[in-house]
């Protein structure tokens, strides 16, 4: 009887671990690795509204502890992130880092975001670019 209870406990604990992993990596989660695959830039100079495919786009890796890694900027590759009200705030952790993209404060980027299946869409709040949109694909590494 004790071995049956022990076996039941082991099965229950294993199934709860796999359920936790599924919850963390569901399609609505930002966790994981994302690679820039396309962009739309709608400015007064370029207003075609068509997706432009990007080869060798930069990546974001979002961890469950609130940290991220990215190869977007060679001067700084890591930081912390926060999700609130459909906005993603990226705070790069390098002293005096700035991209000179009008971020305020320096090294902090606020993006509107949405996730649709295995695609992450980001639109910057830190530059004037009405209608700019970046598409990232979830990738496995």
Residue pairs with C-beta under 8 A, 6 or more apart in sequence:
23 29
24 31
24 64
25 31
25 32
27 115
27 117
27 118
28 115
29 115
30 62
30 81
30 83
30 88
30 113
30 115
30 120
31 62
31 63
31 64
32 61
32 62
32 138
33 59
33 60
33 61
33 138
33 139
33 140
33 141
34 59
34 60
34 61
34 62
34 120
34 136
34 137
34 138
34 139
35 57
35 58
35 59
35 136
35 137
35 139
36 54
36 57
36 58
36 59
36 134
36 135
36 136
37 53
37 54
37 57
37 135
37 136
37 137
38 51
38 52
38 53
38 54
38 134
38 135
39 51
39 52
39 54
39 132
39 133
39 134
39 135
40 49
40 50
40 51
40 52
40 131
40 132
40 133
41 52
41 129
41 131
41 132
42 48
42 49
42 129
42 130
42 131
42 132
43 129
43 130
43 131
43 132
47 131
49 131
51 135
57 136
58 70
58 71
58 72
59 70
59 71
59 72
59 139
60 68
60 69
60 70
60 72
60 136
61 68
61 69
61 70
62 68
62 81
63 69
66 80
66 81
66 82
67 78
67 79
67 80
67 81
68 78
68 79
68 80
68 81
68 90
69 77
69 78
70 77
70 78
70 79
70 90
71 77
73 92
73 97
73 99
75 94
75 97
76 92
76 93
76 94
76 97
76 107
78 92
78 93
78 94
79 90
79 91
79 92
79 93
79 94
79 107
80 90
80 91
80 93
81 88
81 89
81 90
81 91
82 88
82 89
82 91
83 89
83 113
86 112
86 113
86 114
87 110
87 111
87 112
87 113
87 125
88 110
88 111
88 112
88 113
88 122
89 108
89 109
89 110
89 111
90 108
90 109
90 110
90 111
91 107
91 108
92 107
92 108
92 109
94 107
96 106
97 106
97 107
98 106
98 107
99 107
99 109
101 109
101 124
101 126
101 127
102 126
102 127
103 109
103 126
104 126
108 126
109 124
109 126
110 124
110 125
110 126
111 122
111 123
111 124
111 125
112 122
112 123
112 124
112 125
113 120
113 121
113 122
113 123
114 120
114 121
115 121
118 137
118 138
119 135
119 136
119 137
119 138
120 135
120 136
120 137
120 138
121 133
121 134
121 135
121 136
122 133
122 134
122 136
123 132
123 133
123 134
124 132
